[in-house]
Amino acid sequence: MNAPVERFQDVSFFPRAAKPLASYKPYWAKRFGTAPFLPMSRAEMDALGWDSCDVILVTGDAYVDHPSFGMAVIGRVLEAQGFRVGIIAQPDWQSAEPFKALGQPNLFWGVTAGNMDSMINRYTADRKIRSDDAYTPGDVGGKRPDRAAIVYSQRCREAYKDVPIVLGGIEGSLRRIAHYDYWSDKVRRSIVVDSKCDILLYGNAERALVEVAHRLARREPVEQITDVRGTAFVRRASEAGWYEIDSSEVDQPGRVEAHINPYLTTGEQAAAQGESCARETSGDAQLATNTVAGRADGSRAEGKKDLKAEAQPLRFVPNPALQRTPVARAPRERTVVRLPSYEQVKRDPVLYAHANRVLHLETNPGNARALVQAHGEGATARDVWINPPPIPLTTAEMDEVFGLPYARSPHPQYADERGRHDGATKIPAWEMIRFSVNIMRGCFGGCTFCSITEHEGRIIQSRSEDSIVREVEDMRDKVQGFTGVVSDLGGPTANMYRLGCKTPQIEAACRKPSCVFPGICQNLTTNHDPLIRIYKRVRQLKGVKKVLIGSGLRYDLAVQSPAYVKELVQHHVGGYLKIAPEHTEEGPLSKMMKPGIGSYDRFKQLFEKFSAEAGKKQFLIPYFIAAHPGTTVEDMMNLALWLKRNGFRADQVQAFYPSPMATATTMYHTGLNTLKGIHRDERAEKVDTPKGDRLRRLHKAFLRYHDPNNWPLLRQALKDMGRADLIGNGKQHLIPSFQPLVDGDYQSARRKNSTQGTGQAGRSLQPSQGKAHAQSKSKKPMGAGALRAAEQAAREPTEDVRFRTPQPAPGQMLSQHTGLPPRAGVARKPGGGKPGTGRRRP
């Protein structure tokens, strides 16, 4: 906790060496210099003096030249290495012609679905098509296909079949092995197989990308590039020189042999096992008895000889780990773990859970081993080979990546008639991060519903103070519309800047999925002083009026540093601060790997104390998840009581969204808790998962207990649970006994994605007006049978007219998002609603 500051200046916590990004000899096209924007047309290429592109990047997002957009970072990193890079953004995928716009790339295609997984970007948690897309000009939906990475790869192959395809981005990272697909409700093959790419780069891939690009520039065949960390590819034969560990089956304990009672004769031992002794039945019982008695009679030497042949003494060997000269073992860097095949995990949920658990154990670059998973059988069989994760970037390399000459604005082709980007062609995702600065990468929280570990990793990679200050000054001086307010200084988590293990050796050896669950690891530094310094330094810059923190805050870490909470609350909160307890009950929290609600209470005390000292009236906005694996109806009821007791009324709620390869998604699919180990017997921990539209709707209804549209559903559920005592008109009741006349409609704050009766998107809570209601005084317990009955009733179809899908009049068009006709008399604002940028909260 009191680590010296000097340790944080210009080095990474991670001890393993890697080839620095700046150590490569630039490619010959470096002579063309830096482009103001990477070209998107032949006219722009001509203006730059290019006859062709060395690399062409294809992305599902609009091109915004900003370090928060992956394709901009990749493009600028390759440009710094001397390559000519063009971008094809959101092409029409109906044919290969749009993919020929920039000509044939000299080296390779770089393909990504964009900053978000294309399926999550296009569908809600209820599998309904969104009518908007925050990464598209004008917030227009439908500009990218489903499973965009696969479709784009196919079109690139059609356009120029001999050009290697390098696949990357979060969609590729989350699908690098066989994975459960929520939208089709089945297990799909690795995206390496489905896309037919030549090589996949997963995670933040600057290091792997630069090496692959230079090796392809030296005309090395892409099939031979198999030793780069952070890559995946297809192999048809085993690799020589590797030690394979077969983990294609779940370990099962063998038969335990009972200890032999030394006071029993051989015949008695045999009788105890339901057998007979051959020598006794042949009349040689006396010989056996004398032998067991141990009489040293020479006439019984033959009997002793027989016993020696049958009985083997116990043999003790020293522990190899404790020997001075360790026993030779296979080196980890030459060891590969064989996962269950695609065909196995597709038909066996236990093996799927096992494969997912092994994958998550092999995510630390310091000790991760290569993985291999077979796809296909017989002549079509091939292995998907996944190398260990890349070595994290050092602070100097992070500064280099974020210090590249980004224009920090969308490409000029997206400008409106005024030449601006804040009107009809505004890109909401860019608008949200327009005045923000990313100060770090990675997250060691390990939340099971989040995929940060699979993509960015759990090693924190931080920028230097000088680099951050330079970007703020650059934003202040160059970005149009800057008013002096920095909207965010953060990353995946707001307050993990420069945190990590106390020693690099421990960090490289650790295999824990989280550094803060079930409690904060004793080896984790929680010193927030570097973060406090950067906050103070930035808010004191000339022209900066306010620095806000918009990234998700890890409050269990924040309470370890009251000085940080004071700085945050008194200078960096704009009236409301969003944090994510996610739930109040131990059942779902243990499956999320989130701290108990007590940590929230401690942070709330500090928040209110420092707000009062500053003379400010500020509020905490907690976020919660409904229908997460491990959540029961009773858990949601208790959460609703907590919300009412604390005076919160949810304006928006969201059900659990199973993203590919996340641990919670595995629980959702298999019903097994992979955090506790995978077994085929009673030792396996089962996880109850809310599935089905009605049960998920009930869970969301508890979060919006105050909405009269939800009261009929909640009344029936409370009666089925034996908690009718919570129905009444007093303050101690959850919902009233009367029912006003309602139309079953709910208008979400995100209007374009709202649905009738159940259109609840997003997850923020707003403090209710007035004092918090009192807690229910009823202590009547709910039996397990009643709970099962309530959940079963919730799963069954309902005849409630509020949830019937209305039929449109003949000739009336259905809306794209819900399939429902537009509401009569409801005016929609163009481009309304807040975008989601894909940045997760901890």
N, C-alpha and C positions, 0 to 999 in steps of 0.2 A: 504494500500500500504506500510505502514511503520510498519507492524506487527513485533513484536520482534522475533529474530531468534530462541530463545529457544523454542518457540511454535512448531517448525518444527522438533525437534530432534527425538522423539521416540513415537509420538502419531499420531493417525489418526485424520483428521478433523471431521470425522463422530462421533456423540455423543453416538449412541446406543451401548450398551454392547453386546458382543457375546462371546461364549465359546472359549477361545484361542486354537489354533491348538496344542500347546505344553502341554495342560492340560490333555490330555487323557492318560490313563494308556496303555503302549505299549502292543501290542498283544504278545502272548508267542513266536512267531517265531522270535522275536527280537534277540534271541540268535545266529541266523545264521550270524549276522553282515551285512556288506554292500557288495553288489556285484559290481565288476568292471564295468560290463554291466548287465542290466536286461536280464535274459536268453531268448533265442529265440529257443532253442532246448532241447531235453531230455538230451543230452550229457552235455550241460552247467548246467542243473539242477543237474545232478549227480556230476559234479565237485564242485558245491556249497553244496552238501550234502542234497539236497531236494528230498523228495519222491513225492511231489505234489506242486502245486501253490495254494495259497489262492485266488488270483485274477489273471485273465488273461485278458490283454488289447488287443483289436483288433483294428488296425488302418489302414487307407488307405495310410499313408505315410511310407516311409522308416524310420527305427528306428535310430534317431540321438540323442545321449544322451547329449542334450544341452537345457538350460532353455528357448530357443525360440521355442521349439517344445513341443506342449501340452502334448503328451503322455509321454515324458520324465519327465516333471514336475509332472504329475499325478502319474507316477510310483515311482518316488523318494519320493514324499510326502507319499504315502502309505508304502513304504519301511521304512521311518523314523518312522511310526507308528507301525512297527513291523510285517508287512504283507510280505509274499513272493509273489512277483509280476513277472509274465512272460509276454512276448510280442509276439503277432503274427502280423507281419507287412506285409501289402499288400498280403494277402493270395489269392490263387486261389479260386474264389467264385463259381466255377462251381459245386462243391459238398461240402459236410460237412467234408470230410476226412481231409483237411488241418487244420481245426479248432480243430481237435483232437490231434494235434502234441504234445501238452504239457500235455495232459490228461485232466481230469475233474477238473475245479476249485472248491475249497472247499467252497467259499463264493459267488462269482458272476463273471459274464462277465462284462468288461468295454468296450463299443463299441463307436467308433468315426470314422467319414469319413476322419479325418485328420485336418491339420491346415487350410485348405480351404474347402469351400463348394464343394462337388464332381462335381456338375454340372458346377460351375464357373471354376473349375480347368480343366475340360475336354472340355468345349465349349467356343468359342469366343462370342463376343457380337452379332455377326451375326448368332449364333447358328450353327457354323461349328466346327467340331471336331478338337481339337488341336492334333498335332503330337508329342508334347513334354509334359513333366510333371516335373516341377522343384523339386518335392519332391521324385523323383525316381532316383536310380543310373543310370548314363548314360543319364539322361534327356529323358528317354524312355516313350512314352505315352501308354495308354491302360492298366495300371497296377491296375486300380480300376474300379469298375462298376459304372454305373449311379445310383444316389441315394444310395451311398455306405452304409450309416448308416442303411437303411432298409434292404438291401441285407445281410449285415454282421449279423444283428440281426436275420434274418430268418435262416441263416446257423448255428449260435450259438444255436438256439432253436432245430434245427435238430440234432446237435451233442450231446447235453446233455439237454434234454427238461426240467428237473427239476431245473436247475441252474438259479437264477434270472439274468436278463439282465438290466444293468444300462447304459443308453444311455447318451452320452455327446458330447461336441465339438460344433463348430460353426454351423455345419449343423443342429444339434438338436436345438440349440438356436434360429435360424432364422425360424424354422418351428414348433414352439411349439403350435401355434394356426392355424386354417384354414388360408391358405395363397395363394396368387396368384403365380403361377408357370410359369415363362416366357417361359420355354422350351416346355411345353405342351400347353401353352396359356389357362390355366384354373385354377380354384381355387381347391386346393387339401386339403385333410383333415390334421389334426394335425399329425405330425410324431409320436406322442405317439400312435395313433390309427393304423397308417400304419405299423409301425415297430413291434407292439405288445410287446414293452419293458415293463418291470415292473415299472420302474421309470426313468424319464428324469432329468438330472442335466443341467441347462442352465447357461451360463456365465462362468467366471473363478470360477471353482467349488471346489476349495480346501476345503473350510469350509464345504460345504454340503457333499462332498465325504467322508471326514474323519468321520463325524457323521454317515452317512449311513453305512460305512464299519464296524465301531465298533458295531453298533446295529445289523447288520447281523451276526457279529462274536458272539454276545450274543444269537444267534438263535432267534431273533425276526423276525417274518414273514414279508416279504417285503410289503405285503398288508397293514400292520399296520403302516408303516412308511409314514405318511401323514402330519406330522407337521414340516418338515424341509424346511427352506427358500431356494429358488432357485431350487425347484423341481416341476415337473409336472407329473401327473399320471391320470389313468382312474377311475372314480367312477360310480357306477350304481344306487346309492341312495343318497338323500340329506344328508348332514352332520348335525347332531344335534348340537345346541348351536351356530349356525352361523346366522348372519343377512344378508339376501340377498337383494341386490339392483338390480332391474330389469332394465337393460339398453339394452334390446333386440330390442328396437325400437328407431327411431330418434324422439326427442321431437318436437311437433308441437304446435303452439299457438292456444288456444281455441278462441271461439267467444267473441269479446269485446262488452259488453253491453253499449249502449249509456246512458249518464247521462239524468235523467228525468228533463224536464223544469218545475220548480215549478209554473210558471205562466199560465200553461195550465190546463184546466179541464180534468177530466178523459176521457171524450168523445173525446176531442181534441187529447189527448195522444194516444188513441186507433186509431183515424182516421189517425194520422201521421204514425202509424205502419201498415196501411192497414186493420185495423180491426174495429169492432164496440163495443160499451160499452153495456153490457147486461142490465144494470140498466136504461140507457137512453132509450134504445129501449122498455123497459117495462113501460115507463112513469114516472120514478123516477129521471128525469134529475135535478129537482130542489133540491132534496136531495143531489145529488152528487155535485152540484155547491155550495150549502151552506157549505157542509163539507170541500171542498177544500179552500173556503174562510176563514175557521177557525172560524166561529161564534160559541160561546159557548152557544148554545141553547139546553136545556135539551131534547127538542122534537127530536133532531137530534142525540141523543146518539147512536142509533142503527147504523146509517151511520158511525159514528166514529169507532165503534167496527168493522165494516166490513173492513175499511181501515187498522186498526191495524193488522187484520188477514192477509191482503194481502201484506202489505209493511213491510219489515224488515230493521231496521236501520243498518247503517255501524258499525262494531265492530272493534275497534282498539286494537291490542295486542302489548306488548313490544317486541323488538328485542331480541331473545334468546341469541344472541352473546354478548349483552351489559348488561345482567342481572348479578347481583352480585352472584346469585346462578344459574349457568347454568342449562338449561333443560337437562335432561338425554338423551344422544345420544348413538347409538350403537358404541362400541369401534372399531377403525379401524382394530385392529389386529384380530377381530372376524367378520369382514365384508367382504363379497364376492360380486363382481360385475358380474352379468350374461350378457355375451355378446350375440349378435345374434348368432343363431345356424349355424352350417356348412351349412345346407340346405338353410338357409336364405341368408347368405353372398355369396353363390355360385350363386344364381339366382338374387340377388339384389345388384348392385354396390354401391348404397347409404348406405346400411347396412354394406357392406364390409368396406367402408371408415370410417363409424362410429366406427366399431369394432377396426380398426387400430388406430384411434385417441384415443380411450379409452386405448388401450394397451400402447401407448406412454405416456399417462398421468400417468400411474401406473408403472413408472420405477425407481422412487427415493426410495431407501430402507427405507428412513425416514418416508414416508407417503403412500407408495404403499399398495393397498389392493389386496387380492386374486382375481383371475379371474376364471370364469367357462364358458365353451362353450359346448353346447350339440352337439353330433354327432349321427345321426341316429334317426329313429322314431319308435314308437311302441315297440315291444319286444326287438328290437336291440338297443334301445336308451341307450346312456351312456354319462356321462359328462367328459370332459377333465378339470381337476382342476389344476390351476397354482398358486402356492404359491408366495408371494412377493419375490423380489430379495434378494440375500444374503447380509449380512452386509459386507461391504468392509474390506479388511485386514488392520491391523494396520502396521505402519512402521516396528515394530519388527517382525511381522509375514511375511511381504514381505522379510525382510532380511533372515529370516529362510528358506523360500521357495527357494530363489535364492542362498542361501549358502549351499545347499545340495551337496553331492559329485558327481557332473556330470562329465563324462569323457570328455565332450566338443568335441566329434568327433562321426562320424558314427560308427555303430556296426562293429566289425572286419570282419563279413561275407561279407561286401561290399567292402573290400580292393581288389586292383588289384594284379597282379603277383608280384609287388614290395612291397606289403604290405602297399600301400598308398591309399589315397582317392581323389587325385587331378588329376587323369588320366582319363581313359575310364569309370571308375565307379563313377566319381565325381557326387555328388548330388548338383545341382545348388543352391537350397535354402539354404543348409548349407554353401556353398561357399560364399554366399552373406552375411550371418550373422556370419561367422566364427570368425571375429575379432571385433564384435560389442557387446555392452552391453546395456541391457534393464534397464532403470532407473526408469520407472513408468508404470502405467496402467491407462486406462480410458481416456475419452475425453468429455469435456463439450461443444464442438463446435456445435453439433447437426446437421451437414450437412445431408440433407434429403436423399442423394444418398448413404450414408454410414450406415453400420449396427453396428457400435461400441456401440451405446447406448443400442441396444438390447442384446449385448453380454457382453462387459466389463463394461458397465454402464458409467455414466457421473461424478461419484465421482473419483477424482484423488487419486491413491494409489501410494505413493512414497517410494523409498528405502532410507536408510541413506547414507551419504557420505562414511562412513567407509566400508559399504557393497559394494558399487560401486567400491571403490578403491581396495578392496580385490579381486574382480572379474577381474579387469584389470590386477592386478599383477599375478593372477593365469593364466590368458590367456597368458600373456607375458612369463611366465616360463614353461608352459606345452603344449601349442598348437603349433604343428609343422608348420613351415613356417611363424611365426610371424616376421615381418620386422620392427616393431616399429610404425606401423600406425594403430590406432584404427579407424575402418571404420564408427562407429556410436556410439554416446551416446544419446539414445532417447527412443522412444516408439511409440504409435499411433500418438502422436504429439510431436515434438521436444522440444517445449518450454512451456509445461504445468506442469513441475516439481514443486511440492509443491504449486501449485495454487489452490485456492478454495474460498469459502465464507469467509467473515470476521468473522462470528460467526457460530459455529456448529448448533445453533438453526435455523438460516435462511436456512442453507444448507439442514437441515432435513425437513423443511417445504416447500421448493420451489417445484413448479410443472412446471416450464418453460422448454421447450425442449432445449433451448440453453442459455448459459450465455454470449454469445458475439453477438447475433443477436436480434433485428436490430442494437443494439449498445452494447458496453461492459457494463454489469450490474454494477450499482454503488456499489453493495455489493461484487463484485469480487476483490480479491487481484491480482494485476498485478506486484508484486515485483519479479523481476528476479534475485535478489542477490544470493539466494541459488544455482541457476543454474550457475551463473557466477563463484561462488566459486568452484563448482565441476569441471567445465571446466578447471579452472586454476590449480586446484590440480592434475587432471589427466595428463595434458600436462607437468607438472613438474616432473612426476615420472621418475625414472631412467629406461632407455631403451625405453621410449616412445618418438618418434620423432614428431608425428603429430596426432592430434585428429580431425577427420572429423565429420560433422553432416550430416547424410544421411536420417534421418526421416523428414517427412513433417513439414514445419515451418508455424506456425500461425502468419502471418506478422502483422495482426491488433493488436495482443497482443505485438509483438516485438517492434513496434514503441512506445509503452508506456514506454519502457526502452532503451533509446539510448545507455546506458552503455553496455547493453546486445548485441545490434546490433554491437557495436564497437568490443567487444570481439569475437563475432561470425565471423565477416567479416575479421578481421585482423589475426585471428589465426586458424579458423576452416573451411575455405572454400578452396577447392582444385581447384580453377579456375572457377568452376561453382557451383551455388546454385540453387536447384530446389524449387520452390514455386508454389502454386496452386490458381491463381485467378479464374479459372474455366470458367469465361466469363467476358464480359465488360458491358453487358446490364442489366438494372434493372429487366426486365421481368424474365429471367431465374435465375438471382441471387436471387430474392425474393423467388423463389420456391426451391432454393438450401439452403436457409438461409446462404448465404455467403455475406461478406462485399462488398461494391462498389469498383470500380477500383481505386477510389481515395486513398484508403488505400495502394494499391499496389504502386501508385505513390509516396506516402510519404516514404514507405519503400525503394523504388528504390533510392530516393534522399539520404537517410542515407547510403545505400549500396555503392553508388558511392563516397560519401564523405569520408567514412572511408577506402575504397579501395585506393583512391587517397592519403590519409594521410599515408597509409602503403606502397605506391609505388608499388601497385599491379594492374594488369589488370585482372579484374574478371568480370564474366557475370552472370546475372540472367536467369534461364531457366523456363519460366512459363508453366503451364499445363492448358489445356482447355478440356471441354467436349462438344461434338456435340450431337444434338438430345435429350437434356435433356427436361423433361416435362416443358412446359411454354416457350419453345424456338421457335421462328418463323423464317422463311427464312430471313426476314429483320434483325433479331437479328444476324444471322450468317453472313450476308453481312456486317453489321457494325463491327463485330468482325474481319472479314477479312480485312477491311479497317484499323482497329487499328493495326493489325499485320503488314501490309505493311508500315504504317506510322512509326512504331517503329522498322522496320528492322528485323522482325522475319520471318523465314521460317520453317514451321512445317515439321520435318522429319517423325514423327509418330503421328497419331491421333487416337482417340477412341470414339466411340459412347457410349451413356448412356447404362449401363448394369443393368437391373432391378433385383436386388438381393432380395431374399424373405424377406418380412416384412418391408422393408425400406419405409419411408414415400413417397419418390419420386416414388417408385414402385407402391404404392397405387394411386398416381396421374396418373401414366401411365395406370393403369388398369381401373380406374373408371372415369377419366377425371374431378375429383373434387379436390379442394385444401383443404386438411385436416387441414392445418395450420389456416384456417379461420373459422372453424366450419362447421358442416354438416347439411344441411337442404334439404327439398324436394321442396322448392319453389324458387323464384327468388333471395333469399338471398344467396344461395349457389354460390360460386365462381367456375366457370368452368375453366379448364386448358386444353389448346390445347397441344396435345402430338404428336410429329413426329413419325409416325409408317409407316411401309412398307420399303422394301429394297431400293427403288429408292429415297424416301424422306430422309432417313437416309444417303444414299450415297451422296445426294446433300449437306446435312449439313456438312459432312466430306470434301466434295470437296471445300467448302468455306475456311476451315482451310488450305487446300493445294491449295490455289489459284494460286501458282506459277508453279504447275505441268501441263504441256501441255496436259496430258491425261484428265484433268478435264475441260479444256477450253470449249469444245462444250457444255457440260452440264451446265456450269456456264453462257455461253452466252445466251442460251435459257432461263434460269431462270431470268437473269437480264432483258431481253426483256419483259418477262411476267410480271415482277414487275414494268415496266416503268422506269427502271434504265439503259437504253442503253447508257447513258452518261458515264458510268463506263467502257465501252468497247472502247479501243483505244490504241494507241501506245505511249502515253505520260506518264510522271511520275504520273500524277494525275489520271490515269486510273487503274482499278483493274486488268483487263486482256486485252491482245492485241487483235486486230481485225484479225490478221493473224493466221493461224493454221499450225504448222510444221507437218511433217510426223512422227507419233508416232505409237507404236505398242499396246497401251492400257495397257502396263505392268507397274507395280510398284513393286520394290523390297524393301520390308520392312527390317528394321534393324533386326527384328526378323524373319530371313529368313524362318524358318521352318513353320511359320504360315502365310506367305504372300500369297496373291491370285492375280490372274491376273486382272489388271484393278482396283480392289478395295481392295487390300490386305493391309489395313492400320491398324496395331495393335500397341498398346502402345499410349502414348500421349505426348511425350516430344517435345520441340521446341528448335531449335538451332539458335543462332544469325546469320543473313545473313552477308555476306562479304560486305564491303563498307558502305556508309551512308544510313540512313533510307530514304525511299521515302516520297514525300510530300503527304499531305492529299488531297483527292479529293475535288475540289472547288465547285462541283455541290451540290446545296441545294434543288433539285427537290424532293418534298415529294412523297411518295408512298401511294396510297389510300388503304383502307382496302379491297376493291373489287379486286384490282390488286394482293394484297398479297394472298387472298384466291385462286385466279385463279392460281397463281404461285405454291402454295402448292398443289392444286388439280392436276395440270399438273405433279408435281413431284411425286404424288402418282400413276399416271397412268403408265401402262407398256410402255416400250420404245423399239423401233426397232433398236436402236443404236448397230451396230455390236460389239462395244467395250465391251458390257455387255452380249453378248450371251455366254452361256456356251459351250466351245468347246467340241466336241465329240472325245473320244480317238479312235485310230486305233484298229481294231480287235485284241484281245489278249493283248492289252496294259493295264497295271494295273493303276487304279486310285490312287492318293495319299490319305492318310487317312484323312488329315485335310480338304481339299477343295473339294475332289471329282473330281479334275481336273488332267489331266496328267502332269507329271513333265515337267518343261521347258527344252527345248533342249539347250544344251550348257551351262547350268548354274550349276556350281559345288557347292555342298553343303558341308559346313564344319560340321563335326560330332560334335554334342552337341553345335552348335553355337547359339548365341543369349543370351540375358540376361534373367534370370528367373524372374518370379513374385512370391514373397514369401507370398502374401496375406496380407502384412502389408500395410495398407491404409495410404493415406496422408490426412491431414485435409482439 
